Amino acid sequence: MSLSLCLLCILLVPLATAGLALMQQGLGRSRSAAHAMLASLCALAIAAIVFVLVGSSWAGYSGGLSHTVHIGGVAWDWLGAEPLLASGLRAGLQTNAYAALVLCLQIFTVGMAALIPISTGNDRWRLAGVCAATALLAGFLYPLFSHWVWGGGWLAQLTLRFGLPNLVDSGGAGVVQVVGGLAALSAAWILGPRQGKYTAGMATAIPGHNIVLVLFGCLLALLGWIGLDGAASILFYGASASQVVLVVINAVLSASAGCLAALLTTQLRYKKPDASLSANGWIAGLVAGSAGCGLLSPAQTILIGLVAGGLVTFLVEALELKLFVDDPSGSIAIHAGAGLWGLLAFGLFGPVAGPRAAMLLSQVIGIATLLGVMLPLLHLGNLLLNHLIPYRVDSDGDWQGMDIRELGAGAYPEFVMHAEEFVPR
């Protein structure tokens, strides 16, 4: 029963990637819409193939083969050691259905993580650069942290090694969302802002071209998140069917609370509700709620979603206006910011058998690992790739739009005309 339910949940996960893809192209310029969608499709394709051939070996699964290193008298399980090229899969389907389901789920989760940076690079990130960055993420960087948390690695062995509660990330708030959000931050640093975004030290608003698709993407994302949270909870934390029902309830509540918090925050601050930030709040609620999806009460989940939705509006503004980070869809704030809050929130509210401080310390260790280890690795990898395959399109492409420059045709050739194309630069 649980395996069938898990497979059903896994089949919903692609709806989350579809929702995110619609949101990120809707929040970009219309003259780069086709490029954004094609980049998303290519990222999903490359992530799936590279992860199955290489990354799944490093990610491994709990109880599988792994590499360990001895430091200070402690054995640190730091990397999986499964066969490359998924050569053990055929036998695994018959003798180890668990390993096969883990691989099936992570084909989609690694694709979701790879999708997140694309929205940050909207209107200026070349397709070749997107493909190269995706291969790096799926081949090594995502599997590394995934193994530490979901594959029986050292963050899942804190109780055994140090007497602390193990890091809890039931639905991938850290493994998927924060890793993707930090990759987006790295991409933003390397790509720089879009032309015309900052003039004389001031930020210019560049509104998304299709908010209807953005809001529709939110509804698709909810269904996909239910699948992701449910499948991950079953596979990595042994959730029962009744707990999966709680996962569904909490996903709806976290998204709803996040959306309403963002809507109310923008109403109070700007005198009118902001549709795009409300959509960001919806996703931020889902992201934050993922950390403890089936382990928290509905009331706790609503509180976490409310904080995430309000927080994301301030993070988006701080990144854009204070730090001059151009992120068209707010992915850094949504996925990295809300994901980190979700991990911390589980330490504050999650069920514990021992001292609350110990659980909080375990979650903080996970957060510190993401910021102190994964972010430098992601940025170093992207810097090296940028030297080999320049990420940013040339200035003419930045002005004309990615559709014409890279694909040779626009997404809306008969319906959209841009006034700025006829204004001298």
Secondary structure by P-SEA (a helix, b strand, c coil): caaaaaaaaaaaaaaaaaaaaaaaaaaccccaaaaaaaaaaaaaaaaaaaaaaccccccccccccbbbbbcccccccccccccccccaaaaaaaccaaaaaaaaaaaaaaaaaaacccccccccccaaaaaaaaaaaaacaaaaaaaaccccccccccccccccccccccccccccaaaaaaaaaaaaaaaccccccccccbbbbbccccaaaaaaaaaaaaaaaaaaaaaaaaacccccaaaaaaaaaaaaaaaaaaaaaaaaaaaaacccccaaaaaaaaaaaaaaaccccccccaaaaaaaaaaaaaaaaaaaaaacccccccccccccccaaaaaaaaaaaaaacccccccaaaaaaaaaaaaaaaaccaaaaaaaaaaaaaaaccccccaaaaaaccccccccccccccccccccccccc
